[in-house]
Amino acid sequence: MKTSLHRPILGVVALMLVANTAAAQVTARTRAPLLEFHGVKRTTVLAPGSTIFYASEALLVYRDGWAFDSSVMSPLPASEPFVAHIVEGTSPAAFQALGEALAANHVGIQSGNCDIEAGGSYEIELTWYSRLNRSNVLKVGDAFRPVICSDAVKNIFRAVADYSATLRPPG
C-alpha cells in the first residue's frame, strides 16, 4: 500500500516545506531505522537561455520496509512552480531487493568520499543503521572527483535509487 501527494506548489511554499522541518514532521517512534538518504542535484541545460534544474530528495527507510520519500524539483531561477512529491508506503519485493543489495555490497564497511559518476553537480549522503547500534555514513558527490567510487558503493546507491523509484507514482 502506498499513498501519494503530487501537486505543483509555488516556489515559496515548497521552500517553506523543505526549510521548516517543524511543518513537516513524521513520527515513527516504534520503527527502527535502516537507512537515511539525502541528495541534491543541479543540472545545467546548455541551450539558449540556459537553465539550471534543482532537485532535492530525502528518503527514510525503516527495518520493517516502511519508507517516507520526499522530493522537490524546479528550474532555477524559479520561472515555473516547484514540483513536490511526498510518498510513504512500502513495496515488499523492492525492500527485499534493497536488503539483499545492502548485504551483498557490505554497506556497513564501505567508505564514501568519492564520485559515483552521476553527472552534473550533486551531493548525496547515505546513513545506514545496523541492528547493533552501529552506523555508517557514505558521502558521494562531484566534489570528490577524480576519486571514483568502488563498484560496491555504486551498487548501494543504485539499489537505493531503485527502491525509491518503486515508491513514486508513474510519470
Backbone torsions as a table, in degrees:
resi	resn	phi	psi	omega
1	MET	NA	137.2	173.8
2	LYS	-145.7	148.3	175.7
3	THR	-121.5	150.9	-178.6
4	SER	-144.8	158.1	175.7
5	LEU	-131.9	120.1	-179.1
6	HIS	-132.7	104.0	-178.7
7	ARG	-141.4	137.9	169.6
8	PRO	-64.6	135.5	-178.0
9	ILE	-128.7	137.3	177.3
10	LEU	-59.1	147.8	-176.1
11	GLY	-51.1	-42.3	-177.6
12	VAL	-62.7	-44.3	-179.3
13	VAL	-65.0	-42.9	179.8
14	ALA	-63.3	-41.5	178.0
15	LEU	-64.0	-36.9	177.4
16	MET	-63.6	-40.5	179.2
17	LEU	-63.3	-41.1	-178.4
18	VAL	-73.1	-42.9	-173.7
19	ALA	-79.1	-29.0	-173.5
20	ASN	-105.2	89.7	-176.9
21	THR	-64.8	-25.1	179.6
22	ALA	-66.5	-27.8	-178.8
23	ALA	-78.5	-16.1	-175.8
24	ALA	-132.9	52.0	-178.5
25	GLN	-82.0	140.9	174.4
26	VAL	-124.6	124.9	-178.4
27	THR	-103.7	128.9	177.8
28	ALA	-139.6	60.1	-174.3
29	ARG	-63.8	-29.7	-176.1
30	THR	-92.6	-1.3	-178.0
31	ARG	-102.9	134.6	177.0
32	ALA	-89.7	132.0	-177.6
33	PRO	-74.3	146.9	172.5
34	LEU	-106.2	-49.8	177.8
35	LEU	-154.7	158.1	177.5
36	GLU	-132.0	131.4	-175.2
37	PHE	-127.8	135.7	171.7
38	HIS	-141.0	128.9	-179.6
39	GLY	-138.4	146.9	176.0
40	VAL	-131.4	132.3	179.7
41	LYS	-134.4	136.6	174.9
42	ARG	-121.7	127.0	-178.7
43	THR	-124.7	131.6	177.7
44	THR	-101.8	129.5	175.7
45	VAL	-96.7	115.8	-178.4
46	LEU	-84.8	95.1	-179.9
47	ALA	-154.6	170.0	175.9
48	PRO	-53.0	131.8	-176.7
49	GLY	68.3	46.6	-175.4
50	SER	-38.8	139.8	-179.3
51	THR	-121.9	142.6	173.3
52	ILE	-108.0	126.2	176.7
53	PHE	-100.0	135.4	-178.4
54	TYR	-115.4	134.2	175.6
55	ALA	-139.0	136.2	177.3
56	SER	-130.7	133.6	-179.3
57	GLU	-133.1	141.9	172.7
58	ALA	-129.8	134.6	-179.6
59	LEU	-135.8	127.8	173.6
60	LEU	-117.1	126.4	179.1
61	VAL	-121.7	130.4	-179.3
62	TYR	-101.5	161.2	-176.6
63	ARG	-62.4	-23.1	178.6
64	ASP	-86.3	3.3	177.3
65	GLY	97.3	-13.6	-179.8
66	TRP	-69.8	144.9	-178.3
67	ALA	-140.7	154.7	174.3
68	PHE	-129.2	122.6	-175.5
69	ASP	-129.0	132.3	175.9
70	SER	-136.8	145.7	176.8
71	SER	-146.6	150.1	177.0
72	VAL	-131.3	131.8	-179.6
73	MET	-134.4	144.1	178.4
74	SER	-166.3	150.4	167.7
75	PRO	-76.3	148.8	175.9
76	LEU	-120.0	136.1	-5.2
77	PRO	-62.6	157.4	-172.0
78	ALA	-72.9	79.2	178.0
79	SER	-84.3	-12.2	178.5
80	GLU	-129.8	161.3	178.6
81	PRO	-63.2	151.4	171.0
82	PHE	-67.0	154.3	172.2
83	VAL	-118.0	128.9	-179.9
84	ALA	-122.4	140.6	174.2
85	HIS	-121.6	132.4	173.5
86	ILE	-130.6	120.3	-175.7
87	VAL	-134.8	138.7	169.4
88	GLU	-135.1	148.6	-179.5
89	GLY	155.1	-158.6	-179.5
90	THR	-152.2	156.9	173.6
91	SER	-136.1	99.1	-173.1
92	PRO	-53.9	-44.0	-179.0
93	ALA	-66.1	-41.6	179.4
94	ALA	-68.4	-35.8	178.0
95	PHE	-65.3	-40.0	177.4
96	GLN	-63.2	-42.9	178.8
97	ALA	-64.1	-38.5	177.2
98	LEU	-62.5	-48.3	179.3
99	GLY	-59.2	-41.5	178.1
100	GLU	-64.4	-40.7	179.5
101	ALA	-67.5	-40.3	178.3
102	LEU	-62.9	-42.9	179.8
103	ALA	-68.5	-47.5	-177.0
104	ALA	-62.6	-30.1	-178.0
105	ASN	-101.7	11.8	173.3
106	HIS	50.9	57.3	-176.4
107	VAL	-54.8	-31.6	-176.9
108	GLY	-68.8	-18.9	-177.6
109	ILE	-118.5	2.7	-179.7
110	GLN	-77.1	156.1	174.0
111	SER	-120.1	151.4	-179.9
112	GLY	-100.6	-125.0	-177.1
113	ASN	53.6	50.4	-177.7
114	CYS	-151.9	176.2	-178.2
115	ASP	-108.7	124.8	177.6
116	ILE	-90.0	9.5	177.3
117	GLU	59.5	49.4	-179.9
118	ALA	-84.8	-8.9	-179.1
119	GLY	79.4	154.0	179.2
120	GLY	68.4	-163.5	179.4
121	SER	-102.6	123.7	-176.8
122	TYR	-153.6	155.8	174.0
123	GLU	-138.7	129.2	178.6
124	ILE	-135.0	138.5	175.1
125	GLU	-129.2	131.0	178.3
126	LEU	-123.6	125.6	175.1
127	THR	-113.9	124.3	178.6
128	TRP	-107.1	137.0	-179.2
129	TYR	-115.2	127.5	178.4
130	SER	-87.2	171.4	176.0
131	ARG	-73.9	-16.1	-175.1
132	LEU	-103.9	29.9	178.4
133	ASN	63.0	22.5	171.1
134	ARG	-96.3	160.5	173.0
135	SER	-147.2	161.9	177.3
136	ASN	-141.4	132.8	179.9
137	VAL	-111.0	126.5	176.1
138	LEU	-114.1	120.7	176.1
139	LYS	-112.1	129.8	177.5
140	VAL	-132.9	157.5	178.0
141	GLY	169.9	170.5	-179.5
142	ASP	-68.0	-21.0	179.3
143	ALA	-66.0	-17.9	-178.6
144	PHE	-90.9	-1.5	177.8
145	ARG	-58.2	140.6	13.0
146	PRO	-96.1	14.2	-179.5
147	VAL	-75.6	114.6	-178.2
148	ILE	-93.3	137.3	179.9
149	CYS	-67.8	155.2	174.9
150	SER	-67.4	162.3	176.9
151	ASP	-59.8	-36.1	-179.8
152	ALA	-62.2	-44.1	179.3
153	VAL	-66.2	-42.2	176.9
154	LYS	-60.0	-41.6	179.5
155	ASN	-63.1	-38.3	178.6
156	ILE	-62.5	-48.9	-178.9
157	PHE	-67.6	-34.8	176.4
158	ARG	-64.1	-41.9	179.9
159	ALA	-64.9	-39.3	177.7
160	VAL	-65.4	-42.6	178.3
161	ALA	-62.9	-41.8	178.9
162	ASP	-63.2	-42.6	179.1
163	TYR	-62.5	-46.5	179.8
164	SER	-58.4	-41.4	-179.2
165	ALA	-62.4	-31.5	-179.9
166	THR	-71.2	-19.9	-179.0
167	LEU	-83.3	-21.7	-173.7
168	ARG	-86.5	149.6	175.5
169	PRO	-69.0	150.6	178.9
170	PRO	-62.9	148.2	175.7
171	GLY	104.3	NA	NA
